[in-house]
Amino acid sequence: MSSPFIVAAGGFREESTGGGLVALARRSVEFRRSGSISLENAGVRQHQDIDALGAEIATEIEKEGRASRGSQDPVRRMSQDVARVSIEARRRKTSQDVRRAKALATNTEEEEEPREAGEAVFEEAPHDGLTSEQALVLLEKWGKNELTEIITPKWLIFLRLLTGPMPIMLWLAALIEFIIGSYADGGILLGIQFLNAGISFYETNKAGSAVAALKASLKPLATVKRDGKWSDMDATLVVPGDMVLLAAGSAVPADCYVNKGLIEVDQSAMTGESLPVKFRRGEVCKLGSNVVRGETEGTVETTGPHTFFGKTASMLQSTGSEAGSLQILLMRIMIILVTLSFTLCTTALIYLIVHGKYQNSLLSAERQVTESEIIKESLSFAVVVLVASIPLAIEIVTTTTLALGSHQLSAHGAIVTRLGAIEEMAGMDMLCSDKTGTLTMNKMVIQDDCPTYTPGETYESVLFQAALAAKWKEPPRDALDTMVLKTSGQDLSKCDAYEQLDFTPFDPRVKRTEGKLKGPDGNVFFITKGAPSVVLELCYNKESIREAVEAKVLELGQRGVRALALARKEDGPDSPGWTMLGILTFLDPPRHDTRQTIETCGEYGVRVKMITGDHLVIARETARVLGMGTNIFPSAGLPMLEEGGGIPAGLVE
């Protein structure tokens, strides 16, 4: 079976090798890259060729659909939808070009192409984005670009608060009180029932409203090309096949292919990697990540629950909601007390009825009472004992206590979506935490460890010259410049005494930046910063310092600390060449209160475990600094997801 594909600017991009669709996709690329020849003949011939190609691809897609009729892969179906739209758009675009060519050749006006009744109109080429009509069709088919959320009606939430183990006992007790005529006691029990449910419902509804308001304030926007025009729109209206702008500072609105160029994307929320990841043409950046550098166009692959992030969220929702430990404890108490109470009350009821009949038989006929009165009195006494032996107020006491705790937590900025979560959090004995952004600051910070290789150089001088090897008067262009210019804390006004004559930005091929500067004394020199191995090879004395530099880089690498080397070269014929100044070290440091928080958790019997997608040595170094030990397990022993993304059997007991 052929692999799914999607149409991007410049033709089809295949997901894997093999299959008839891939061969046809290559032919499509060849058509688009072929040069134009004579307007009259070549245009018609190209039109006929693309029509034939479109028919072949449509036939191939139909074959694919019949071969995988039972398949429910949404990514494949989305790709086929986008392919059909793009084929039709390209065919109509070529038809328009042919008509214009004929009009120019014959000096006649262009004739409008006849349209069939009920036929969908796709008027723009793929690089112009979808039309509003195409987007509407795809939106109706695939739904909004938002995660599926299970919303429980408020009436059902309130009803569930009246059907727990303790509420059922209150219903039974109130029913018996009404049966025997104790209306006042029955009314009091009903009041306790609805008061308890009302408090729980109020707190739950208030938390839900706070969460809804927070989501509304964080409503994302996306820059989308529709009808040939760029516009900002609600990201939930993005559909597969849309052309979106992926620019620095913007969030990736869906799983998107990069159409061209190079961008850097922050994926720390998903992978734990603090440094941005580079994405080139044809690679897919995921929903939930942010573009930090570069600008390009992207083609939406999947949206909403069909994205990588959406599938992960659906897996979490599929685990369901389990009863909390407090509910389990209350249920156990209720079962024990109800069992004992029913046993004792049943024994007492039988004894009272038998003994009452016996005592009644000893009385004279005038003083004897009826059997119904004896049973009623005995039942009334048994109900009183039953109600007294069961702590009916335990539900309202626990609910009120948790509600007070919710108010105290809200004063610290916490939103409690469920009252039972307070008790569950208080009763945990193990806390699994993400590393990046939770235990650490999620930003690279320069460390004090700075080995130097030139006499007279210090940490401060090396850091200052690192700023000279960047455009300090402009916003930082990458993570390394941000670290040197923004988070180092140095006074950049000192750099203004120097004139930057030339600057070469970071190039991934050479792995360094370079600046040409003129000092206050008129001296001209060069500063470069980059990967230690690259900068070392530039130095004239590289053989004498190689052992020391490589040993330091190896030590830093084993600790998970990243390194940035700096070198300087004087301008002039007498200059010996590049001279290694030193190595700046940097990492994503822990938050200032993380270690103390972990120690406090240990004092309360809570073990903290770190889970991260970062490199093993970086995880080990972070754990060492935080006092969590160095026993770090790799992901090799973790169970793999089942086919289709399902949770492995036996993973959740």
Secondary structure as GFF3:
##gff-version 3
##sequence-region A 1 653
A	DSSP	beta_strand	5	8	.	.	.	ID=ss1
A	DSSP	beta_strand	11	14	.	.	.	ID=ss2
A	DSSP	alpha_helix	20	33	.	.	.	ID=ss3
A	DSSP	alpha_helix	41	67	.	.	.	ID=ss4
A	DSSP	alpha_helix	74	106	.	.	.	ID=ss5
A	DSSP	three_ten_helix	126	128	.	.	.	ID=ss6
A	DSSP	alpha_helix	132	142	.	.	.	ID=ss7
A	DSSP	alpha_helix	154	160	.	.	.	ID=ss8
A	DSSP	alpha_helix	165	179	.	.	.	ID=ss9
A	DSSP	alpha_helix	183	217	.	.	.	ID=ss10
A	DSSP	beta_strand	221	226	.	.	.	ID=ss11
A	DSSP	beta_strand	229	234	.	.	.	ID=ss12
A	DSSP	three_ten_helix	235	237	.	.	.	ID=ss13
A	DSSP	beta_strand	243	247	.	.	.	ID=ss14
A	DSSP	beta_strand	255	258	.	.	.	ID=ss15
A	DSSP	beta_strand	262	266	.	.	.	ID=ss16
A	DSSP	alpha_helix	268	271	.	.	.	ID=ss17
A	DSSP	beta_strand	277	280	.	.	.	ID=ss18
A	DSSP	beta_strand	284	285	.	.	.	ID=ss19
A	DSSP	beta_strand	290	293	.	.	.	ID=ss20
A	DSSP	beta_strand	295	302	.	.	.	ID=ss21
A	DSSP	three_ten_helix	304	306	.	.	.	ID=ss22
A	DSSP	alpha_helix	308	317	.	.	.	ID=ss23
A	DSSP	alpha_helix	325	362	.	.	.	ID=ss24
A	DSSP	alpha_helix	371	389	.	.	.	ID=ss25
A	DSSP	alpha_helix	394	410	.	.	.	ID=ss26
A	DSSP	alpha_helix	420	426	.	.	.	ID=ss27
A	DSSP	beta_strand	430	434	.	.	.	ID=ss28
A	DSSP	pi_helix	435	439	.	.	.	ID=ss29
A	DSSP	beta_strand	445	446	.	.	.	ID=ss30
A	DSSP	alpha_helix	459	468	.	.	.	ID=ss31
A	DSSP	alpha_helix	479	485	.	.	.	ID=ss32
A	DSSP	three_ten_helix	492	497	.	.	.	ID=ss33
A	DSSP	beta_strand	499	507	.	.	.	ID=ss34
A	DSSP	beta_strand	512	518	.	.	.	ID=ss35
A	DSSP	beta_strand	524	530	.	.	.	ID=ss36
A	DSSP	alpha_helix	532	538	.	.	.	ID=ss37
A	DSSP	alpha_helix	542	558	.	.	.	ID=ss38
A	DSSP	beta_strand	562	570	.	.	.	ID=ss39
A	DSSP	beta_strand	579	587	.	.	.	ID=ss40
A	DSSP	alpha_helix	594	603	.	.	.	ID=ss41
A	DSSP	beta_strand	607	611	.	.	.	ID=ss42
A	DSSP	alpha_helix	616	625	.	.	.	ID=ss43
A	DSSP	three_ten_helix	635	637	.	.	.	ID=ss44
###
